[in-house]
Amino acid sequence: MDDRADELLRKISEDVALTREEIRMSREQRIRSDAMMDRLDERLDRDAEEHADLRTFIREMIVRMERSGQEVANVLLAQTSELQRFGAEFSAEMRAARKEAREARKEAHEEMRDLREESRAQTNALLRMLDRFDGPEPGGAAGTA
């Protein structure tokens, strides 16, 4: 069961790492987009009247892209949080299961010990009864007359 838990935790860690990498790449892309927008702004400022419609369109597209990028980042963050919560819950469940297994083994061990002691006591009682049947005759021949 520990192998399964380790495998799930490894997968969760991989998913978290991938999510973080995607967020990092998204931020880098946004930085590149901002730099590109700044360069574009400078160019468009040179001839603003001629490119007013294009500028508006590009800004709207960038705003849409940033919104959708932010939505993707939010979804990824939510998934990361969910995976982390799941991992924590799973770890807690695994700890509880291991504790229950230890307690069950301990109880089984105690029960086996009690059964062995009871068996010894019964064996000793049977041996004492057999000794009584043997009687005081020499040689231990029981019930001969």
C-alpha positions as CSV (number, residue, x, y, z in Angstrom):
1,M,0.0,0.0,0.0
2,D,3.0,2.3,0.6
3,D,4.1,1.8,-3.0
4,R,0.7,2.9,-4.2
5,A,0.8,5.9,-2.0
6,D,4.3,6.8,-3.1
7,E,3.3,6.4,-6.7
8,L,0.3,8.7,-6.3
9,L,2.3,11.2,-4.4
10,R,5.0,11.1,-7.1
11,K,2.3,11.7,-9.8
12,I,0.8,14.5,-7.8
13,S,4.3,16.1,-7.5
14,E,4.9,15.7,-11.2
15,D,1.5,17.4,-11.9
16,V,2.3,20.2,-9.5
17,A,5.7,20.7,-11.2
18,L,4.1,20.7,-14.6
19,T,1.5,23.2,-13.5
20,R,4.1,25.5,-12.0
21,E,6.1,25.2,-15.3
22,E,3.1,26.2,-17.3
23,I,2.4,29.1,-15.0
24,R,6.0,30.2,-15.3
25,M,5.8,29.9,-19.1
26,S,2.6,31.8,-19.1
27,R,4.2,34.6,-17.1
28,E,7.1,34.7,-19.5
29,Q,4.8,34.9,-22.5
30,R,2.9,37.7,-20.8
31,I,6.2,39.6,-20.3
32,R,7.2,39.0,-23.9
33,S,3.7,40.2,-25.0
34,D,4.0,43.3,-22.8
35,A,7.4,44.0,-24.4
36,M,6.0,43.4,-27.8
37,M,3.1,45.7,-27.0
38,D,5.4,48.4,-25.9
39,R,7.4,48.2,-29.1
40,L,4.1,48.2,-31.1
41,D,2.9,51.2,-29.1
42,E,6.0,53.1,-30.1
43,R,5.6,52.3,-33.7
44,L,1.9,53.1,-33.7
45,D,2.5,56.4,-31.9
46,R,4.5,57.5,-35.0
47,D,1.5,57.3,-37.2
48,A,-1.5,57.1,-34.7
49,E,-4.1,58.5,-37.0
50,E,-3.4,56.1,-39.8
51,H,-3.4,53.1,-37.5
52,A,-6.1,54.0,-34.9
53,D,-8.5,51.2,-35.9
54,L,-5.7,48.6,-35.9
55,R,-4.4,49.8,-32.6
56,T,-7.9,49.4,-31.0
57,F,-8.3,46.0,-32.5
58,I,-4.8,44.8,-31.3
59,R,-5.5,46.2,-27.8
60,E,-8.8,44.3,-27.7
61,M,-7.1,41.1,-28.9
62,I,-4.4,41.5,-26.2
63,V,-7.0,42.1,-23.5
64,R,-8.8,39.0,-24.6
65,M,-5.6,37.0,-24.7
66,E,-4.6,38.2,-21.3
67,R,-8.1,37.4,-19.9
68,S,-8.0,33.9,-21.3
69,G,-4.4,33.5,-20.1
70,Q,-5.5,34.6,-16.6
71,E,-8.4,32.2,-16.7
72,V,-6.1,29.3,-17.7
73,A,-3.7,30.3,-14.9
74,N,-6.5,30.4,-12.4
75,V,-7.7,27.0,-13.5
76,L,-4.2,25.6,-13.2
77,L,-3.8,27.1,-9.8
78,A,-7.1,25.7,-8.7
79,Q,-6.0,22.3,-10.0
80,T,-2.7,22.6,-8.2
81,S,-4.5,23.4,-5.0
82,E,-6.9,20.5,-5.5
83,L,-4.0,18.1,-6.2
84,Q,-2.2,19.3,-3.1
85,R,-5.3,18.9,-1.0
86,F,-5.9,15.5,-2.4
87,G,-2.2,14.6,-1.7
88,A,-2.6,15.8,1.9
89,E,-5.8,13.9,2.4
90,F,-4.4,10.8,0.9
91,S,-1.3,11.0,3.1
92,A,-3.5,11.4,6.2
93,E,-5.6,8.4,5.1
94,M,-2.4,6.3,4.5
95,R,-1.1,7.2,7.9
96,A,-4.4,6.3,9.5
97,A,-4.5,3.0,7.6
98,R,-0.9,2.1,8.6
99,K,-1.8,2.9,12.2
100,E,-4.9,0.7,12.0
101,A,-2.8,-2.1,10.5
102,R,-0.3,-1.8,13.3
103,E,-3.1,-2.0,15.9
104,A,-4.7,-4.9,14.2
105,R,-1.4,-6.8,14.1
106,K,-0.8,-6.0,17.8
107,E,-4.4,-7.2,18.6
108,A,-3.8,-10.4,16.6
109,H,-0.5,-11.0,18.3
110,E,-2.1,-10.5,21.7
111,E,-5.0,-12.9,20.8
112,M,-2.6,-15.5,19.6
113,R,-0.6,-15.2,22.8
114,D,-3.8,-15.6,24.8
115,L,-4.8,-18.6,22.7
116,R,-1.4,-20.2,23.3
117,E,-1.7,-19.6,27.0
118,E,-5.2,-21.1,27.1
119,S,-4.0,-24.1,25.1
120,R,-1.1,-24.7,27.5
121,A,-3.5,-24.4,30.5
122,Q,-5.9,-26.9,28.9
123,T,-3.0,-29.3,28.0
124,N,-1.7,-29.1,31.6
125,A,-5.2,-29.8,33.0
126,L,-5.6,-32.8,30.7
127,L,-2.2,-34.1,31.7
128,R,-3.1,-33.7,35.4
129,M,-6.4,-35.7,34.8
130,L,-4.4,-38.4,33.0
131,D,-2.0,-38.5,36.0
132,R,-5.0,-39.1,38.3
133,F,-6.1,-42.1,36.2
134,D,-2.7,-43.6,36.5
135,G,-3.1,-44.0,40.2
136,P,-0.6,-45.0,42.8
137,E,0.4,-48.4,41.1
138,P,4.0,-48.8,40.3
139,G,4.7,-48.7,36.6
140,G,1.8,-46.3,35.9
141,A,-0.6,-48.9,34.5
142,A,-4.0,-47.3,34.6
143,G,-7.1,-49.2,35.4
144,T,-5.6,-52.7,35.7
145,A,-7.1,-54.9,38.3
